[in-house]
Amino acid sequence: MRPHECEVTFVDAARVCWGAEESLLTLASEAKKHAGVRLICRSPDLAERWAREVSPTVQLSPPITTTRWWRVGDIYWCLRQWRQFRRKGCYVFFSYHLVVAAPLLRALNRRSTLVLDLHDRILGRRGVALLRFFARRLDVVLAISRYVAEPLKDVPVRQLVLYRPVRERPISTAHPAGRFAVGVLGQLAPHKGHQLVLDAFAHLTDRFTLVFRGGPGLSPASAYVDNLRRAGALLLGSRFRIAPRTHASHALEDIDVCVVANAREPLGRTVAESQIAGVLAVVPNAGGAAELVESGETGMIYEADCATDLARVLRLLADDNRLCAAIRVRAREVALERHAAEPYARKYLAAVFRLASSDNCAPGTG
């Protein structure tokens, strides 16, 4: 089946637009040139951006009010859209826990292709067991990194690893001389490892500045953000700030280095964005982010969860302008080729339609 002969419906239960939704919008903006694309979502922000950037074909459905068992609410919300699943085509679950609904949706429409876009690393034993069980009811799993795909390595489902697409950005503007600006971008939440970066800064001199740019997740995070603000101000004074979320095209302005501190990061979209923008990427030697960096060539890698080694790498970069210049050039070249949106969209659609109709279940890497 050729891509233009089929329709792809993305199903996203996210309440807030983060990196995964940025990738979805980037993908869909190119995929619409080759196939029909629709969106079923519960986020008004995502629906508005989809209608503006991709297509008016979007179904915004109100969320289910839940507290503790919010994933159950997401699954119930998905099942309530059952009429939307009666159309022939390809349905891509963009929230991993929605695969629990796959058997019932399959019973409603056996002519359709069910796909999981897996961009979370499932860690708990129960969660892994459920994912492995329900993945068998899918046609295809597209994972964003080998790290994310690892729990499904021996599950008999067609699999492919495809790194995320990123729009090309202009190279970041020049920064004030004498200062080395370090940034951590994205959600302000404990698992993102902000404290590790603060601990590393305890070993650095006054030439280093630090910014945490992003916003809290859905869980109550005001206390965490307040604690970060107090700890940063106490340690670094005016050299530290917390900046609000901003558009991706401005997120890397005035930053020399983008640090990934989460050793369990599924991939790290900010790594690719940094490389394309000419900003140095520093990542741990664990998690999916390390798959995007060759240390000393396209970025730098430090020992995961080790503040002193992170400080060492930051000092090395600050003291070696020639190394930084070489990394910026090579990283941009590699990232522009690896994360180009248009080839990615064609590869994504081809993988879905080809793998869904193939008897070959062996996972691969794209």
VEXDRENMI-141377 format. One record per residue (C-alpha): x negated, y negated, z negated. Coordinates in pm, whole numbers, plus 32768, in hexadecimal, padded with zeros to 4 digits. Layout:
XYZ;...
//
This chain:
800080008000;7F757EAE805F;7F6A7D9D7F54;80517CB1800E;815D7DC08020;81847DD07EA7;81E47CEA7D89;81287CCB7C42;81DD7C6A7B02;81087C0779D9;81A27C3C787F;81007B6C776C;81787B607604;80807A557593;810A792E74D2;7FD77852750A;7EFE782E7641;7D99789D75FE;7C8A792D76DE;7D5B7A527758;7E6B796977D4;7D697888787C;7CED79BD7933;7E507A1E7990;7E9278C97A29;7D4878D17AE6;7D937A2E7B6A;7EF979E27BCE;7E9A78A07C7F;7DCB796E7D72;7E9C7AAD7D70;7FCD79F47DF3;7F1779D27F40;7F207B4A7F6A;80557BC17EAE;818F7B447E08;81537AED7C9A;824A7AC27B7C;82277A847A07;82F87AF278E0;82827A4177A6;82ED79AF765A;820578817649;829F773976C7;814176AF7702;80DD77D877D9;822777CA7898;81FA765878DF;809576867958;80F477B27A2E;820976EB7AD6;811875CA7B14;7FDF76897B79;805C77D17C0B;81CA77FD7C67;8329779D7BF8;837079137BD2;835C792A7A58;844779BE7954;842979157801;84D579E776F8;850079757590;84257A25748F;84A37B15738A;84877A83722B;839D7B617163;82AD7B377045;81D57C5C6FDA;82357D4A70F5;82057C587213;81827D5F7306;82C47E2572D7;837C7CE6732D;82A97CC37468;83037E2374D7;84747DE57494;84587C9F7557;83C17D5D767B;84D57E647679;85DA7D53767C;85577CF177D4;85B37E477861;867E7DB3797D;85437D0879FB;84987E5C7A1B;85977EEF7B09;84EF7E4C7C35;83F77F187CFE;82927E9F7CD5;816C7E957BEB;81907E2F7A7D;805A7DC179C1;806B7DBF7845;7F917C9C77D4;7FC07CF07662;7F3A7E487609;80457EA8750B;81567E897613;80E67FDB769E;81C08076758F;82E58013766D;824F80C0779E;830A82107783;845F81687771;840E80747888;838E8194795A;84DA8246792B;858F810F79AB;84BD80F77AE7;83E782197B5E;838981657CA0;82B8805D7BF2;814D804F7B8A;8100800D7A1A;7FB07F6E79CE;7F047F00788C;7E197DD7789A;7D487E32776A;7C907D0876D7;7C8B7D647565;7BA47E5974B7;7C7E7F3973E1;7BC27F9072A2;7CAF803B71AD;7CD481B671C2;7E4F81A271D8;7E45809572E3;7D4C815973B5;7E1F82957399;7F5B81DE7408;7EA581367528;7E18828175A0;7F6D8328758A;8031821D7646;7F1C81DB7745;7F6B833377D4;80C082A97838;801F819B7910;7FA581A27A75;7E7480C47A49;7DA880207932;7CD77EF17993;7BE17E9B787B;7B1B7D587863;79DC7E0177E3;79437F5377A5;79547F037632;7ACE7ED87645;7AFA8011771A;7A2D80F37635;7B5581797565;7BF381FC76A8;7AB98297773A;7B4483FB774A;7CB883AF7775;7D41843078C3;7DB882E2794B;7D2C82267A75;7C41811C79F0;7B6780017A6D;7A927EFA79C2;7AB87D9E7A5A;7A1B7C6E79B8;7AF37B3679A5;7B127A2B7AB4;7AA678C77A66;7ADF77907B34;79A776DE7BA8;795475AD7AD1;7863748C7B06;771D74A67A48;7736741578E9;76C572AC78C1;757C72437823;7568724076A8;74C2714875BA;7349717075AB;72B771F57469;73EC72B97407;744274257451;75BB7454744C;764975AA73F5;77B775FD7425;78A1771873C9;79DD7711749B;7B3277AF7470;7C1178207359;7BBB77B071F9;7BE678F97143;7B0B79C57054;7AC07ADA714E;7A1D79DF723B;78EC79C4715A;78D4784F7116;7834788C6FC2;771679477069;76C678127139;76CF77347004;75E178276F57;74F778127083;74F876987070;747276AD6F0F;732A77196FB4;7324760370BB;72A6749D70BB;7362735670E0;733E7355725B;745974567276;75C773F17276;76F674D47262;785B74C172DE;797675BB72B0;7A6B756E73C9;7BBC761A73C8;7CF0765072F8;7D82774571FE;7E3778807268;7F9778DF7209;7F4B795370AA;7F3678476F9E;7DDA77BE6FD7;7DDE76606F47;7D2476D16E0E;7C1A777A6EE2;7BEA76456FBA;7BDB75666E87;7AD276476DED;7A07763D6F2D;7A1E74C26F36;79A974A26DCE;788E759E6DF6;781474FE6F37;781F739D6EAC;776874096D70;765574B96E33;762C73D76F62;76DA728F6F16;771371C17050;766B72CD7124;77A273A67106;7904737B7186;7A3C744071D7;7AD473D17320;7C347420739C;7C81750174C2;7C4E74617614;7C7274C4777F;7B7375C377F2;7ADC74C578E1;7A7573EC77B7;7A3174F176AA;78BD750876F4;78727397770C;774E73237631;76ED748775D6;7596751C761D;75DC7679759B;771D77417579;7705784A746A;77DB79827450;77D079E872E3;78D17B0072E9;781E7C4F7307;79667CEF7378;79BC7BF57488;7A757CB3759E;79B97BF376AD;79947A7F766F;7A2979A77780;7967788276F2;782479347751;787E793178C2;790277CD78AC;77BE775F7806;76E478087909;77A377657A26;77957610797C;761D7623793F;7642764F77C8;75677752771E;76217883769B;75A8792F755D;76567A767503;762C7B98740E;75A37CE97479;76F57D867432;78507D6774C7;78B17D127629;77FF7BC27643;76AC7C6E765C;771C7D0977A7;77117BAF7846;75B47B4D77D4;74597BC5782C;73867B317719;728C7A327797;73297A3778F3;749879D478DB;74AA797E776B;742179F3761E;747E7B15753C;74517B2173C3;747F7C3272C1;75F07C487269;76587BBD7116;74F57B4170D1;74EB79CB7088;736F79BA7080;734E7A5771D8;7455796C7264;738E784871D4;725178D37273;72F478E173CC;737C777F73AB;722376FC7349;718877B1746F;7275770B7564;725075B474C8;70D475CA74E4;70BB76537648;714F756F7751;70BD763D786B;7167777977F0;72B276C077CB;729F7636792B;7255778D79BF;7372782F78FE;746A7724796B;741977547ADB;741E78D07AD7;755178EB79F6;761D78087AD8;75BE78CF7C0D;76207A1A7B6E;776079997ACF;77E078F27C0C;77BC7A3B7CC3;78417B1A7BAD;796B7A467B43;79DC79A67C8A;7B5879977C7B;7BB679E67DE3;7AEB7B297E0B;7B577B8E7CAC;7CC87B6E7D05;7C9D7C427E3C;7BDD7D477D78;7CE37D457C62;7E067D7A7D53;7D4C7E7F7E1C;7CF47F3B7CDE;7E5C7F3B7C67;7EF27FB47DAC;7DD880A07E0D;7DAD81437CB9;7F23815D7C82;7F44822F7DBC;7E0182F67D8D;7DCE84477CEB;7C7583E07C72;7C8083A07AFB;7B0F83587AC7;7ACF81FF7A30;79EB81107AE7;79557FB87ACA;79957E8E7BAC;
//
